[in-house]
Amino acid sequence: MTRPTTILALALACASLAPLGADAADAASLRALVDRTIQPLMAQHGVPGMAVAVSVDGKAQFFNYGLASKEQGTPVSQDTLFELGSVSKTFTATLACQARALGKLSFGDHPGQYLPSLKGSPVDKASLLELGTYTAGGLPLQFPDAVENDAQAMAYYRAWQPDAAPGVQRRYSNPSIGLFGRAAAAALGEDFGAAIEARLLPALGLSHTYLRVPDGAQARYAWGYDKEGKPVRVSAGPFDAEAYGLKSSSADMIRYVQANIDPGKAAPPLRSALACTHEGWFQVGGMVQGLGWEQYRGNPALPVLLAGNSSEVSAKANPVARVTATAAPPGTLFNKTGATRGFGAYVLFVPDLKIGIVMLANKNYPNAARVEAAHAILEGMAH
């Protein structure tokens, strides 16, 4: 029999499997598959610890490997907190979509409407949608090193000059989605951190996800490890909460994935907000940029996923084409990578097939290895 060559073909085969946990043999088979995928990856890239969760038809199974702290010998569990890095952007997008569902903003609005100090500046020519999809006109990946706090960040925005018209090119950017999130919180009349931790996370049922890890949860907060193997954690920076600031566990993240797989189970306005993040807005090669999540349509093969998650897309400006039909078609795969200096995350799901994978690690290892590992798990489930 010819082996499936696309993620959708693999997932269609997976959809015929019994729900995880319904059969002990199925659960053991999946564990063996994940073990033989993740353990060599960790060895190859020197990853101290990983928490992996797989959900099929609403049932989750957890796989924990290695150490959350090499110094203390703390093992990884499904409750270990990892830095999500840019996976945080999907939460920022969900908050903005929640604000839209409440009638507090429109994506055609401009940031100066909610942040008056920016009114009339070049960045104010971009819409909130363009900020949220990194198409505002060339905002860089990071703020310049001289920008160390929010006041300096706002001054940077006021002085910034675009190198393209809004909606013409995508340049992946923390300042871009950071401003998007800040404007959304202002539209709600709230501080961004408070809006995430008091409004969004409770609505999602996530009780172990934080912007600032409280004292009572510090024992579960993993240490990340840099290229030299030294223990590190993320440093505070301007607009960090909006762009890369969340910490979470595989238990909470698979619950978040399940909410995205079936938004209809959520109460309004969260239901509308989750569905909103599944809309596609700009075509970038083989990837469609949504708010937070990145989409792959039309039976994406592994090379397409690898290309969409490559530095060619994340580190360079790419021309875009506006997607006229915003609703994602059946079988669309959604994913997002994230990293900080000492952590690497990858999340993917296919809503129509009720399949999702969460991979959290306390080392920043290559995106290609993450995508290949998730693909291998899907392929193995189909055989």
N, C-alpha and C positions, 0 to 999 in steps of 0.2 A: 504493500500500500504506500502511495506517495505521502510523504510527511507534509503537514501543513507548513506554509511559508509565510503566513501573515499572522499578526496578533489577533485579528478578528477570527480567522479560521481556527486558531488555537483556542480562543475563548469560546467559540461556538461548541467545540468539543468539550471544553470544561463545563459548559452549561448543562450537559447531560449527566454530570456526576451527581451522586447523592450529596445532600448537605453535609458539611464537615461535622463530624461527631456522630452522624447517624449510623455509621458503621466503623467499628474499631479498626478493621483492616484498612479502610480508606484513610482514616486519620494516621495510622502508622505509615502508610504509603506516602502520604503527603509529608510527614515528618522526615522520612528518608530522603525524599526529593529535595526538600529545603536544606537539609543537612549537607547533602553532597553538592549543593550549589553555593551555600554561604560559607562553609568552612574553608574551602580552597580560596575563595575570594578574600577572606580575612587573612589567610596566610600570605597570599600574594602581595597584599597591600599593607600588611602590618597593622590591621585594625584590631585594637584591643577588645572591643565589645560591640555586639549588635543585638538589637531587638527587632524581630520580624513578625508581622501579623498578616494572615491571609483570611479574607472573608469570601465565602461562596454562599449565595442565597441567604444572606443574613446571619450566617453562622461563622464565628471567628475562631481561629486556632493560632496559638502563640508559640514562637520559637526564639529562645534566648541563648546567646552565645557569649562567652568570655567575660570580661571584667568591666564594670563601670568605673572602677578606680584600681589601677595597678598598684598604687602605693598602699592602699588599705585592703586589697584583695576582695573588694566588694563585687559579687556576681551581678550580671545584668538580669533584670526581671522585666515583666510586662509593665511594671509600675515605675521603672527607672526613667528619670527625666533626661531627655536629650535636647540640645539646642536644634531648633527646626531650620534656622537660617531663612532662606527665601520661601520656604513653604509657608512662612508667616504671611506672605503676600496674599495667599488665598483667603485668609481670615480678614485681612484688610479689605479685600474685594467684597467679601460677604457682608461686612459692616456697611460698606457704601451701598450695596444693593438693598440692604435692609432700610437704609435711609431713603432710598428711592421708593421702596414699597410703602413707606410711611408718608410719602408725598413731601419729604423734606428737601429733596433736590431732584434735578434732572441731569442726566449725563451730558446734555448739551450746555449746561451752565459752565461758567468760567470761575477759576479759583478766587479771583478778586471779589466775587459776590459774597463769599464766606470769610475771606481773609482780606479785609479792606486795604491793608498795607501793600498788597500786590496789585491793586486795581490800576489799570492803565500801563502796567509794565509789560515787556515782551512775553513773559511767561503767561500772562493773562489772556493772550490771544489763543492759547490752547484750551480746549474744552476739558472737562473732568474726564470724559471718556478717553481722550487722547493722553492725558496724564496716566490713567489707569492701564493703558495698553502700550505705554512706552513710545508713543508716536507724537509727542508734543513738539518735536523739532530738534532733538539732539541732546537732551539732558544726559550727562555722563553716567557711567556705572556707579561711581562713588562721588561724594562731595570732595573737593580739593582738601588736602591735608590741613590747610590753614583754617578750614571751617570746623570748629570744635564744639559749637553749641547751637541751640535753636535760634538765638538772635542773629548769629553770624550766618546761619542757614537762610533765614529770611532775607538778610542783606544780599546773600549770594543770588537768591531767586530774583530779587529786584534788579540786580546788575547783569544777570545772565542774558546772553545774546544767542538766538537759535542759529543753526547752520542749515536748516531746512524748514519749509512750511509745515504747519501741523498736519498730521495725517498722511504724510508722504513716505516716511521711513520709520522703522522700528529700531530703537537703540535701548536695549535692556538697561534699566536705571533705577537705582534705589531712590535718588532724589525725585524722580518722576512719580513713582507710586507712593513715595512718602508724602508728597504734596497732595496727591489724590486722597490718601487716608486722612490727612490733617483737615482737608476741606470737608470731607464727609462727616467727621466728628464735629466740626464747627457747625455744620448744617443741622446736626442733632442737638446743638447747644451743649455739648459735652467735651471734656478732655478725652483725647484718643484712648489713653490707657484705661480710663474709667469706662468708656464705651465698650471696649473689648472685654474687660474683666467683669464688669457688672451687668452688661447688657447681652453681649453676644455669646460668651462662653457658657453662662448658665442656660441660655435658650437652647444651646446645642447639647446640654447635659454633660459638659466637660468639666469635671471637678478637680482635675490634676493637670491643668494647662495654665501657664502663667507667663506674664511679661517679666515680673520680678518675683523670683522664687522666694516664698516666705520662709521664715526660720524653721517652721514646722515641717517643711518639705526638703530642707537642705540635704538631709541624709540620703534622699533618693536622687539627688542631682548628680549625674555622672560628671566625671572630669573628661574633657576633650584632650586630644594629644596632637601636637603639631608635627611638622615634618622631621623634627629632631627627636620626637618622642617625649617632649616635655609637656607636663600637664598645663592646660590652658582653659580659660573660659572667655566668653565674648566680652568685649569692652563696650562700655556705653558710648554712644555717638549720636549726633544730631539725626532726628527722625528714625532712630533705630527701631522703636516699637512698631512703627508702620511698615518697615521694610524687612526686618530680619530678627525681631526680638523675642519671639515666643519659644517657650520650652514646654515639652509635652512627653507623654509616654506612648508606647505602642498601643496600650489599652485604650487611651483616650483617642488616639489618632485613627484607629480602626473604627471606633464609634463615629468619628467625624466622617470617615470615608463612607460608612453605611448610611449616614444622613444624606450624603451627596448622591449615593446610588439610588436612593428612594426618597427624594425631597417631599413627596406627597404625604409622608407620615408626620412631617413637622407641622406645627401650628403656624398660622399666618401671624406676622409677616415673614417669619423665617422661611417658610415654604417658598414664597416668591423670591426671597433673597438667594436661596440655594439654586433655584432654577435660573435666576439671573446670571449667576457665575458660570453657567453652562452655555450661555450665548456666545457665539463667535463673532468677532468684529473685523479682524484683519488677517489676510493670508500672508504668511511668511514662508516661502518655499513650500515644503510639505506639511507645515504646521499652521494651525489657525489660532491666533492669539485671542483669548477671552480675557475676562477680568480675573486675574489670579491664576486660573488654570490654563494650560496649553492643550490644544485639542489636535487629535490625529483622526482624519476622516478617510473613508474609502479604503478599508482593509489595509492599514499601514503595515508594511514589512519592517523587519528589524533595522535595515539601513536607513529608513525614513525616520524612525525614532531616534537613532543615533545622530543623524544629521540635525534634527530639531533640538537636540540637547547638547550640541557641540559648541565650542568656543566661537565658531563662525557665526552662530546665531546669538550667543550670549554676550560676546565681547565686541561685536562689530555692528555698524549700522547696516540694515538690510532694507531694500525697497519693499513696500507693502501694497496690497490691493484690498480695498474695502470689500468685505463679504456682504452681499446684499441679503441673503437669507440667513438670519442670525441664529435660528434654532439648529442645534447640532443634530445631524441625521442619526438614525438608528445605528448602533454598533460603534459609535465614536468612542475613542479611548482618550481619557483625560490624564494628564500627569503634571508633576511639578518636582523639580529638584531644589535642594536648599543646602547651604553650607555656611559655616563660620570657620574661624581659624582651626578649630579642633573638632568639628563635627560635620557629618555628611548625611543628608536625608534624601529619600526618594519615595514618592507616593504616586500610585496610578490606580485607575478604576475604569470599568466599562459598565455604565449604569444599566443598559438594556440586558446585559448578561449577568448582572448582580455579582460581579467579581471585583475585588480590590486587594491591593498589596501595599503594605507599609514597611519600609526598611529604614531603620534609624541606627546610626553608627557614631562612635566617639572618635572618629578621625575623618578628615576631609579627603576622600579618595575619588578617583576620576568618575565623572558622570557616565562615561561609556560603560564602565564596569557595573554600575548600578542598573542601567538599562538592560545590559546583557544578562544580568542575574535575574531580573524580573521576567525577561523573555524566556529564560531557561526554565523558570518555575512554571510559567504558563504552558510551555511546550511539553514539559514533563507531566503536567496534569492531564494533557490530552492523549497520553499514551498509556 
